[in-house]
Amino acid sequence: FPVTIITANTTAVAGTNYYLNAAAIKLTLPASPSVGDEVGISEVAGNFNCSIGRNSSNIMGLASDLSLDRAYIAFKLTYVDSTLGWVFS
Protein backbone atom coordinates (compact mmCIF):
# COMPACT_ATOMS: atom_id res chain seq x y z
CA PHE A 1 0.00 0.00 0.00
CA PRO A 2 1.15 3.56 -0.60
CA VAL A 3 2.10 5.56 2.49
CA THR A 4 0.37 8.85 3.31
CA ILE A 5 1.41 10.95 6.31
CA ILE A 6 -1.44 13.19 7.49
CA THR A 7 -1.45 16.15 9.86
CA ALA A 8 -5.09 17.21 9.40
CA ASN A 9 -8.51 15.59 9.01
CA THR A 10 -8.57 13.39 5.90
CA THR A 11 -10.91 11.06 4.04
CA ALA A 12 -9.24 7.72 3.41
CA VAL A 13 -8.82 5.99 0.08
CA ALA A 14 -8.93 2.18 0.14
CA GLY A 15 -5.55 0.52 -0.33
CA THR A 16 -3.58 3.21 1.51
CA ASN A 17 -1.61 3.24 4.78
CA TYR A 18 -2.24 6.41 6.81
CA TYR A 19 0.25 7.67 9.37
CA LEU A 20 -1.45 10.10 11.78
CA ASN A 21 1.19 12.66 12.72
CA ALA A 22 -0.69 15.26 14.80
CA ALA A 23 -3.16 15.52 17.66
CA ALA A 24 -6.94 15.19 17.26
CA ILE A 25 -6.89 13.98 13.64
CA LYS A 26 -10.05 12.37 12.27
CA LEU A 27 -9.46 9.89 9.46
CA THR A 28 -12.80 9.24 7.75
CA LEU A 29 -13.22 5.86 6.06
CA PRO A 30 -14.24 5.66 2.36
CA ALA A 31 -17.93 6.42 1.69
CA SER A 32 -18.81 3.49 -0.60
CA PRO A 33 -16.51 0.61 0.33
CA SER A 34 -16.40 -2.70 -1.52
CA VAL A 35 -15.90 -6.07 0.16
CA GLY A 36 -12.17 -6.57 0.65
CA ASP A 37 -11.22 -2.87 0.74
CA GLU A 38 -8.46 -2.22 3.28
CA VAL A 39 -7.10 0.85 5.05
CA GLY A 40 -3.93 0.81 7.17
CA ILE A 41 -3.71 3.14 10.18
CA SER A 42 -0.77 4.02 12.38
CA GLU A 43 -0.66 6.75 15.04
CA VAL A 44 2.96 7.96 14.97
CA ALA A 45 2.94 11.15 17.06
CA GLY A 46 2.18 9.76 20.53
CA ASN A 47 -1.36 11.15 20.70
CA PHE A 48 -4.36 9.68 22.51
CA ASN A 49 -7.15 11.69 20.86
CA CYS A 50 -7.38 10.74 17.17
CA SER A 51 -10.42 9.03 15.67
CA ILE A 52 -11.65 7.00 12.73
CA GLY A 53 -14.91 8.23 11.18
CA ARG A 54 -17.20 5.44 9.99
CA ASN A 55 -18.73 7.43 7.09
CA SER A 56 -22.10 5.59 7.31
CA SER A 57 -20.56 2.09 7.49
CA ASN A 58 -20.32 0.14 10.73
CA ILE A 59 -17.00 -0.50 12.44
CA MET A 60 -16.92 -3.95 14.06
CA GLY A 61 -20.72 -4.06 13.78
CA LEU A 62 -21.22 -0.77 15.65
CA ALA A 63 -22.71 2.41 14.22
CA SER A 64 -20.17 4.69 15.89
CA ASP A 65 -16.80 6.23 15.16
CA LEU A 66 -13.67 4.60 16.54
CA SER A 67 -11.69 6.56 19.16
CA LEU A 68 -7.96 5.92 19.25
CA ASP A 69 -7.03 6.13 22.90
CA ARG A 70 -3.61 4.52 22.62
CA ALA A 71 -0.48 6.24 21.33
CA TYR A 72 1.53 4.51 18.60
CA ILE A 73 -1.23 2.04 17.77
CA ALA A 74 -1.10 0.42 14.32
CA PHE A 75 -3.73 -1.75 12.66
CA LYS A 76 -5.57 -2.46 9.43
CA LEU A 77 -9.31 -2.28 8.76
CA THR A 78 -10.97 -4.46 6.11
CA TYR A 79 -14.51 -3.96 4.84
CA VAL A 80 -16.38 -7.29 5.02
CA ASP A 81 -20.12 -6.57 4.63
CA SER A 82 -22.87 -4.11 5.48
CA THR A 83 -23.57 -5.68 8.90
CA LEU A 84 -20.06 -5.84 10.36
CA GLY A 85 -18.71 -3.11 8.11
CA TRP A 86 -15.02 -2.43 8.73
CA VAL A 87 -13.25 -4.99 10.94
CA PHE A 88 -9.77 -5.31 12.39
CA SER A 89 -7.56 -7.55 10.31
JORAHU-V123970 format. One line per field, one symbol per residue. ss: DSSP state (~ for helix, > for strand, _ for the rest). phi: phi as a letter, one per 20 degrees, with the letter a starting at -180 (. if undefined). burial: 1 if it has 9 or more other C-alpha atoms within 8 Angstrom, else 0. A space follows every 50 residues. Layout:
ss=???
phi=???
burial=???
This chain:
ss=_>>>>>___>>____>>>>>_____>>>_________>>>>>>______> >>>_____>__>___>>>_____>>>>>>>>___>>>>_
phi=.fdcedcbgbefdgnceddecaelfdeefgfcfdgnfccecbeddmedce bdeflmdfclndebfdeedcfmfcacdcedafefmecfc
burial=00000100110101111111111011111100000011111111101111 111100111110101101001110111111000111100
